Amino acid sequence: MDEGRFGRISDVRACWAPSGIRPKVARQVVRESLYAFAAVAPKHGIMNFTLSPKCNTASMSLFLLELLAAWPDQRLLLFLDGAGWHKSRQLPIPERLRLVYLPPYTPECNPSEHLWDELREKGFANQFFATLDAVEVQLKTQLELLAADSIRLRSLTAFPWIIDWLLYL
């Protein structure tokens, strides 16, 4: 489980263009953003997500409730980084949910981090968004496309250590 910030600051990246032509990409730095919370079941290639205007304990709590509702008969294990709202004393943790914290400064160990890289590369690189609503539409569209592609989700998130660890559950 992780959260990512998406906004109106342009993400200019290298892109293909015919020889001799330099592509022009609009660029802006507007400090408006929203957050995507996502959790992935790597073994099954299933993702749950929600969008939020803020990234705090209250937003995370709402996401956890949505996650529990989506998996009503399952005990859930979430791997998280050490963000303050992940460890907040005000965060209610239901009995059938267990949170496991990854070591500090190891985002490469969190499968959900790869979701943000994929979304930024495929849906946000070299894009110009006139409004925050346009960012929200693009983010939701890209998340839905990713959620519908279980093979792609598994290839992004099913790290060998996760699959091996699942054998012991």
LINHU-V72326 format. One record per backbone hydrogen bond with DSSP energy under -1.0 kcal/mol. CO is the residue of the C=O (numbers start at 1). NH is the residue of the N-H. Records with the same first field share a line. If there is no record, write none. Layout:
CO->NH + NH
This chain:
2->38
4->36
6->34
11->126
18->21
28->10
30->32
32->8
34->6
35->52
36->4
37->50
38->2
39->48
41->45 + 46
46->41
48->39
50->37
52->35
56->60
57->61
58->62
59->63
60->64
61->65
62->66
63->67
64->68
65->69
66->70
67->71
71->74
76->98
78->100
80->102
83->86 + 87
88->91
94->97
96->76
98->78
100->80
106->109
107->110
110->113
111->114
112->115 + 116
113->117
114->118
115->119
116->120
117->121
118->122
119->123
120->125
124->127
131->135
132->136
133->137
134->138
135->139
136->140
137->141
138->142
139->143
140->144
141->145
142->146
143->147
144->148
146->149
149->153
150->154
151->155
152->156
153->157
154->158
157->159
159->163
160->164
161->165
162->166
165->168
166->169
